Amino acid sequence: NALERRRLVLESLDYERRLEQEVLDRTEDIRKREEEITLHLISASDYRDEETGAHVRRLGLYAMVLARELGWHHGPVEYIRVAAPMHDVGKIGIPDAVLRKPGKLTEEEFAIIKTHSEIGARILGGSDIPLLQMAADIALFHHEKWDGSGYPQGLKGEAIPEAARIVAVADVYDALVNARVYRPALPEEEAIAIMSKGRGTHFDPAIYDVFFRVLPMFREILAKHADTVVPVPQ
């Protein structure tokens, strides 16, 4: 009887392990399919935007590092790695004359550019998939500022979803240290000096402090995924 009970216990444990592994495998399959779908969506917006594919890859990795250092669990960390690159997908709805303009935008043109956040949220919204829900929040709110002076809704402080606050820091860093069609890349020291002025106004101070602490990791990501085609300022 004791041997039979032990056999049943071992069979039960083996079944539980196999079931757990099957769940993990299926979850990984779903995550890979979701990631493939999002990469296709991002590639569609790349045809419209001057930002490089390397930029969106870096942004996902930056966001992953920040989320992990902020104590996020593994699942949400993976979500933000995939969701963050979709932050500007709404630019697919911005006219070329505005989106690709090399010079300074007029107030009217900037107002048009700002609508990309709401367009992106409409593209990504209405889903019950957690990844896309996070992506919609990031698209809509990554231009909000900690002090409430951002857009499109003028949200303030923790009313801004944390994922969007993370992407705000990562996006500004990458934009400053890489060349854009309207200006050359800035030295990192100059970029950090600019960003530090936004701590507590533009950026969540807690997230900015984590960013500053993991800056060496950001440099590694930047070096590993450098732009292959550098925009020439006009």
C-alpha positions in Angstrom: 0.0 0.0 0.0 2.8 2.4 0.9 4.6 1.7 -2.5 1.3 2.2 -4.3 0.7 5.5 -2.6 4.3 6.6 -3.5 3.8 5.6 -7.1 0.6 7.6 -7.3 2.3 10.6 -5.7 5.2 10.4 -8.1 2.8 10.1 -11.1 0.9 13.1 -9.8 4.0 15.2 -9.4 5.2 14.2 -12.9 1.8 15.1 -14.4 1.9 18.5 -12.6 5.4 19.2 -14.0 4.4 18.2 -17.5 1.2 20.3 -17.3 3.2 23.3 -16.0 5.7 22.9 -18.8 2.9 22.7 -21.4 1.3 25.9 -20.1 4.7 27.6 -20.2 5.3 26.4 -23.8 1.9 27.6 -24.9 2.4 30.9 -23.2 5.7 31.3 -25.0 4.1 30.4 -28.3 1.4 33.1 -27.8 4.0 35.7 -26.8 6.0 34.9 -30.0 2.9 35.3 -32.2 1.9 38.5 -30.5 5.5 39.8 -31.0 5.5 38.8 -34.7 2.2 40.7 -35.2 3.5 43.8 -33.5 6.7 43.7 -35.5 4.7 43.7 -38.7 2.6 46.6 -37.5 5.8 48.5 -36.6 7.3 47.8 -40.1 4.2 49.4 -41.7 4.8 52.6 -39.8 8.5 52.5 -40.7 7.5 53.3 -44.3 6.1 56.7 -43.2 8.5 57.7 -40.4 12.1 58.8 -40.6 13.0 57.1 -37.4 15.0 53.9 -37.9 14.2 50.3 -37.1 17.1 50.3 -34.7 15.4 53.1 -32.8 12.3 51.0 -32.0 14.4 48.0 -31.1 16.5 50.1 -28.7 13.4 51.6 -27.2 11.9 48.2 -26.3 15.2 47.2 -24.7 15.6 50.4 -22.7 12.0 50.1 -21.5 12.6 46.5 -20.5 15.7 47.5 -18.4 13.8 50.3 -16.6 10.7 48.1 -15.9 12.9 45.3 -14.5 14.8 47.7 -12.3 11.6 49.2 -11.1 10.6 45.7 -9.8 8.1 44.6 -12.5 7.4 40.9 -12.9 8.7 38.9 -15.8 5.4 38.9 -17.8 4.8 42.7 -17.8 8.6 43.3 -18.5 8.2 41.2 -21.7 5.1 43.1 -22.6 6.7 46.5 -22.4 9.7 45.2 -24.4 7.3 44.5 -27.3 4.8 47.3 -26.7 7.2 50.2 -26.4 8.3 50.1 -30.0 4.7 50.8 -31.0 4.7 54.1 -29.3 4.7 56.1 -32.5 2.6 53.8 -34.7 0.0 56.6 -35.0 2.4 58.6 -37.2 1.1 56.4 -40.0 -1.9 58.8 -40.0 0.2 62.0 -40.3 0.5 63.6 -43.7 4.0 63.4 -45.3 4.3 67.1 -45.7 4.3 67.4 -41.9 5.8 64.1 -40.9 8.8 64.4 -43.2 9.4 68.1 -43.0 13.1 68.6 -42.4 12.8 72.1 -40.9 11.1 73.5 -37.9 7.3 72.9 -37.7 4.8 75.7 -37.5 2.3 75.7 -34.6 -0.3 74.3 -36.9 2.0 71.6 -38.1 3.0 70.7 -34.6 -0.7 70.4 -33.6 -1.1 67.9 -36.4 1.9 65.9 -35.3 0.5 65.8 -31.8 -2.5 63.9 -33.0 -0.3 60.8 -33.6 -0.7 59.8 -30.0 -4.5 59.6 -30.3 -4.3 57.9 -33.7 -2.0 55.3 -32.3 -4.3 54.6 -29.4 -7.2 54.1 -31.8 -5.2 51.7 -33.9 -4.1 49.7 -30.8 -7.2 50.1 -28.6 -10.2 48.0 -28.1 -8.3 44.8 -27.4 -8.5 42.4 -24.5 -4.9 41.3 -25.1 -2.8 42.7 -22.2 0.1 43.5 -24.6 -2.0 45.6 -26.9 -3.7 47.3 -23.9 -0.3 48.4 -22.7 0.8 49.4 -26.2 -2.4 51.6 -26.5 -1.6 53.3 -23.2 2.0 54.0 -24.2 0.9 55.3 -27.6 -1.6 57.7 -26.1 0.3 58.9 -23.0 4.0 58.8 -23.8 4.0 62.6 -24.4 2.3 63.4 -21.1 4.6 65.1 -18.6 4.9 64.6 -14.8 3.9 68.2 -14.1 0.8 68.0 -16.3 2.1 70.1 -19.2 2.1 67.3 -21.8 -0.4 66.1 -24.3 -3.0 64.9 -25.3 -4.9 65.0 -22.0 -2.6 67.0 -19.7 -2.4 64.1 -17.2 -0.2 64.7 -14.2 2.0 62.5 -11.9 0.8 59.0 -11.3 -2.3 59.5 -13.3 0.0 58.8 -16.3 0.3 55.0 -16.8 3.7 53.8 -15.5 4.5 52.2 -18.8 4.1 55.5 -20.6 6.3 57.2 -18.0 9.0 54.7 -18.6 8.9 55.1 -22.4 8.9 58.9 -22.1 12.4 58.7 -20.5 13.7 56.1 -22.9 12.4 57.9 -26.0 13.9 61.3 -25.1 17.3 59.7 -24.3 17.4 57.9 -27.6 16.2 60.9 -29.6 18.9 63.1 -28.1 21.9 60.9 -28.5 21.0 59.9 -32.1 20.9 62.0 -35.3 17.6 63.2 -36.7 16.8 64.8 -40.0 16.5 68.2 -38.2 19.8 68.0 -36.1 22.9 66.0 -35.4 23.3 63.6 -32.5 24.2 65.3 -29.2 27.0 64.1 -27.0 25.6 62.0 -24.1 26.9 64.5 -21.5 24.8 67.3 -23.2 21.8 65.0 -23.5 21.9 64.1 -19.8 22.2 67.7 -18.9 19.1 68.5 -20.9 17.2 65.6 -19.4 18.2 66.3 -15.8 16.3 69.7 -16.1 13.2 67.7 -16.8 13.4 65.5 -13.7 10.2 66.2 -11.7 8.7 68.3 -14.5 8.8 66.2 -17.7 9.9 62.9 -16.2 8.7 60.9 -13.2 11.6 61.6 -10.8 11.8 58.0 -9.5 12.0 56.6 -13.0 14.6 59.2 -14.0 16.7 58.2 -11.0 16.5 54.6 -12.1 17.4 55.6 -15.6 20.5 57.5 -14.4 21.6 54.4 -12.4 21.3 52.0 -15.3 22.8 54.4 -17.9 25.7 52.1 -18.6 23.2 49.4 -19.7 21.6 52.0 -22.0 25.0 52.7 -23.5 25.5 49.0 -24.2 22.1 48.8 -26.0 22.9 51.9 -28.0 26.3 50.5 -29.1 24.9 47.0 -30.0 21.9 48.4 -31.9 23.3 51.4 -33.6 21.6 53.1 -36.6 22.9 51.6 -39.8 21.7 54.7 -41.8 22.3 58.0 -40.0 19.9 60.8 -41.0 21.6 63.9 -42.5 20.4 67.1 -40.8 19.0 69.5 -43.4 
